[in-house]
C-alpha cells in the first residue's frame, strides 16, 4: 500500500516536471521562431524599453502556443505510468514528442498565418510601426485575433491527437508487433488501453 502511494507520488512528480519543462521549452522555442519571422520589430528590445503594446503581443503569443501544445504536453505526461515498462515509457516518450513537435509547428503556423491575414485585412495600418510606437489598441486587436484562432486550433489539435487512429499506446503496440527486436513491452498499454 505504501509502495503504491510512493510510486504514485514519484511518477506524479516526474509527470509534473516533464510537463513544466516541455511547456517552457515549447514557449521559448516558439517565441524564438516568432522573433525570427518578424523582421520589422525586435520584441526583446522593445520589451526592455517597457513597450506595453509589444508586451501584450508577446503575452498573446505565449497563450497561443500554450493553447495549441497543451494536448501534446498532457499526452507526453500520460505516457509516464508506474505500471509501464521502461521500454514502453521510452517508446511513448518518442511518439508523444513527435505529437508535441507537431503541435508546436501548428502553433507557430497559426501565429504566422493569423498575423499575415490580419495584415491583409488592415492594409493601411503598419502593425509593426504601431507596436513600436506603443499603440495599445493595435496590440489588443492582434492579441485578440491570435488568442481566438489558437483556441479554435487548440480544440482541433486535441481532437486530432486524441483520436483512436493516433493513440500513442496503439502505435507503441503496433511497433512492438512490427519490430519485436526493439523490445517494447506494451503490456501496460494493453492493460490501460487508454489514450496515452
C-alpha positions, 0 to 999 in steps of 0.5 A: 500500500505504501509502495503504491502511494510512493510510486504514485507520488514519484511518477506524479512528480516526474509527470509534473516536471516533464510537463513544466519543462516541455511547456517552457521549452515549447514557449521559448522555442516558439517565441524564438521562431516568432522573433525570427519571422518578424523582421520589422520589430525586435520584441526583446528590445522593445520589451526592455524599453517597457513597450506595453503594446509589444508586451501584450503581443508577446503575452498573446503569443505565449497563450497561443502556443500554450493553447495549441501544445497543451494536448501534446504536453498532457499526452507526453505526461500520460505516457509516464505510468508506474505500471509501464515498462521502461521500454514502453515509457521510452517508446511513448516518450518518442511518439508523444514528442513527435505529437508535441513537435507537431503541435508546436509547428501548428502553433507557430503556423497559426501565429504566422498565418493569423498575423499575415491575414490580419495584415491583409485585412488592415492594409493601411495600418503598419502593425509593426510601426504601431507596436513600436510606437506603443499603440495599445489598441493595435496590440489588443486587436492582434492579441485578440485575433491570435488568442481566438484562432489558437483556441479554435486550433487548440480544440482541433489539435486535441481532437486530432491527437486524441483520436483512436487512429493516433493513440500513442499506446496503439502505435507503441503496440503496433511497433512492438508487433512490427519490430519485436527486436526493439523490445517494447513491452506494451503490456501496460498499454494493453492493460490501460488501453487508454489514450496515452 
